[in-house]
Amino acid sequence: MEEEVKSKLQEIFRSNIVEASVTRGRRIFVRISPGSFKEAFKYSVATLGFDHLCTISGVDLKNEFEVVYHLSKNGVLLSLAVKVSREKPEIETVTNIIPGAILYEREVSEMFGISITNIPDSRPVVLPENWPKGQYPLRKDWNRDMLPDVMTQGLRRKWTE
């Protein structure tokens, strides 16, 4: 099944597939160009039947970000990845395909600063309400010293003990 899924995605999306492999049993990894990501996501859900979104991972690659959507079907995991630029990190929401993606998209947005366009609700879900704008704690260039002292007296004490 894994090779068949990989082949179908390669056949349909051809040159838009940057990388595709069966990494091990029941695991498929496909990296696709940003312009075809949403279409490939929709195809994976509607046609290939990968209709359970397990999670979305963000990865800071220093010069760019990678967003990986982990979909499953009958114990087979399809990781559909797309790279976005660091200068304008942006990807369109998939909530119109899988509504439950909203929680994961909001988390990726607030932790990495990746803009999720057309998301129905972009409020933060993890960080405190008074978290400073422009501070993204899962970016490699972020460190806890960037937080204002007034905000984090308790946190600083815990981190330094």
N, C-alpha and C positions, 0 to 999 in steps of 0.2 A: 504493500500500500504506500509506503514512504516514497519509493522511487516513482510510483505513478503520480503522486501528488506533486512532487518536484518537477517531473516531466510536463505535467499539465500546465503548471505555472510558467515554465520556460516556454512552452508552446504558445500560450496566449499572450504573454508579456514580453517575449523575445529579448530585444536589446535593452529593455528597461530592467531586466534582471541583472543586477551587478554581481551577485554571487548566489549560488544555490548548492546545497549539499545535504546529504543524509549523514548527520554527525555520528549517529549510533542508532541502534534499534529504537524505533518509535519516536525518533527526534529528527525534525526537518528544520533547516535554517535557510531562509531566503532573504537576501538584502535586495531591495528594489529602489529604483530612482524616485526622488520625491514627487515628480509629476504623475507617476503611476501608482503611488502608494495606496491612495484611497480606493481606487478601482480594483487593485489587487486584493485589498482587505475585503471589499464587498464580494468579490468573486470567491475568495476563500471561505467566507461565511455562507453565502447563498448557494453556490454551486458545489463546492467541495465539502460542505457540511461542517466546517470548523466553527460551530456556533457558540462555543463556550470561551469567553475571554477570561483567562486565568489571572493575568496581571499585565501591566505595562512597565517596562524597565527603561530608565534613562541612563545613559552612559556618557560621561564627559571624556572625550578623546583629545582634549586640550585645544585642538584647532577647530573642532566641530563637535556636535553632539550626535549620538545615535539613540533613536527611540525604537524599542523592540516590543511588539505586541505579541504576547504568548497566547495562542489559541489552541484548543484541544478538541479532539473527537475520538471517542472510544479508546482513550488511553494513549493516543498519538498526539504529540505536541508539535505544533507548527509555530516557529518563531519568525515573525515577519518584521524585518528591520528596515529602517530608513534613516539616512544621515541628513542632518539639517545644519546649516551654517551657524557659526558662533556669532557672526555679526548680526544676523537676523534669524534667530532660532524660531521657526514657526512651522506648524503642521495643522492640518484641518482636523476637526473633531470627527470621530466615528460614532458619536452617540445616536445619529439617525439610523445606524445599522445595528449597533448593540447599545441600547440606552445605559446599561450598567457601566459602560466605559467612563462615564463622567467622573466617578470617584478617582480612578487611576489617572485620568487626564489632568484633573485638578491638582493631584499630588505632584505629577511630573512638572506641571507649570510652576508651582510655587517652590519646589525644591531645586529646579534647574534653571528656571526663568525661560522656559520654552513656551512660546505663545501658542495656545490652542485656539485657532480661529473658529468662529461660529459655535463655540461651546455655549450651551443654554445657561450655565451658571458657572461663573469663574471665581467664586469666593474661595479663599483659602480653606483647607480642611485639616492641615497638620500643625502649622506654625501658630503661635499666639497672635491675637489681634493686633498687638502693638509691635509686631516684627517689622524692622526697618525695610522700606521699599528698596528694591535693587539688591537685596542680600539673598543669595541662593545657596543654602548650606551644603548641597551635594555637588557643587562645582569644585573642581580641583584647586582653583585659585582662591577659594573662600577659606577663612580660618576664624576661629572664635574671637580673636582679638579685634575683629571688624565690628563687633557688637558694641553699642554704647554702654558704658558702665551703669548708668541709671537703670537700664532695662534688665540687666542680668546679674545683679548682685548674688542672688541665690545660685544661679547656674554656674557662675565663675567659681564660686566656693566649691561646688560639687566637682567641677572639672579639674581643679587644682589640688584637691585633697588626695 
